Amino acid sequence: MNQAIQFPDRETWASEYQAVCFPALVNGMQITCAIAARTLSKRYGGDTQEAWLNAFREHRWDLEEEAEALLKAQQENDQGWLWLS
């Protein structure tokens, strides 16, 4: 059976990381995925947390597809987070 990956619509702004964080459920286990504000700004523009959250929401499908590929390649960091760059 293939690895089941789901992305609930629960993205949040994490000021301590200056990133949008979003969960991924991988075979029932939750993994935190994140994309830094500077990455969102470089890709889509914006200079506020609201703009970056809106950019994430607008490009959700592409970002989740990117995260899914990284999760399948087991690219989590030492803390178990997956960062899109």
C-alpha positions in Angstrom: 0.0 0.0 0.0 1.3 3.5 -0.9 2.1 6.0 1.8 -1.1 8.0 2.6 -0.4 11.7 2.9 -3.1 14.3 3.8 -2.9 18.0 4.3 -5.6 19.4 6.7 -6.5 23.1 6.1 -4.8 24.3 9.3 -2.0 26.6 8.2 -0.8 29.1 10.8 1.7 31.9 11.0 4.6 31.1 13.4 6.3 34.4 14.3 9.1 32.6 16.1 10.1 30.9 12.8 8.9 33.7 10.5 7.1 31.0 8.5 3.8 29.6 7.6 3.4 26.2 9.2 1.0 23.5 8.0 0.4 19.9 9.1 0.8 16.8 7.1 -0.7 13.5 8.1 1.5 10.7 7.0 -0.1 7.3 7.7 -1.9 8.9 10.6 1.2 10.6 12.1 1.4 14.4 12.1 4.4 16.1 10.7 4.9 19.9 10.7 5.7 21.4 7.3 6.8 25.0 7.0 7.8 27.6 4.4 9.7 30.7 5.4 8.4 34.2 4.8 11.5 35.0 2.7 10.7 32.0 0.5 7.1 33.0 0.1 8.1 36.5 -0.6 10.7 35.5 -3.2 8.2 33.2 -5.0 5.0 35.2 -4.7 5.7 38.6 -3.2 4.3 40.1 0.0 5.8 41.7 3.1 3.4 40.9 5.9 2.2 37.8 7.6 -1.3 38.3 6.1 0.2 38.5 2.6 2.3 35.4 3.2 -0.7 33.4 4.6 -2.8 34.5 1.6 0.0 33.5 -0.8 0.2 30.1 0.9 -3.6 29.7 0.5 -3.6 30.8 -3.1 -0.8 28.4 -4.0 -1.7 25.6 -1.5 -2.0 22.8 -4.1 1.4 23.4 -5.6 3.0 23.8 -2.1 1.3 20.6 -0.8 2.5 18.8 -3.9 6.0 19.9 -3.3 5.8 18.9 0.4 4.4 15.5 -0.6 7.4 14.8 -2.8 9.8 15.8 0.0 7.9 13.7 2.5 8.1 10.7 0.2 11.8 11.3 -0.1 12.0 11.5 3.7 13.5 15.1 3.8 12.5 16.0 7.3 15.1 17.8 9.4 16.5 16.5 12.7 13.5 17.9 14.6 11.1 16.1 12.3 10.0 19.2 10.4 9.8 19.5 6.7 10.9 22.9 5.3 10.1 24.0 1.8 12.8 26.1 0.3 
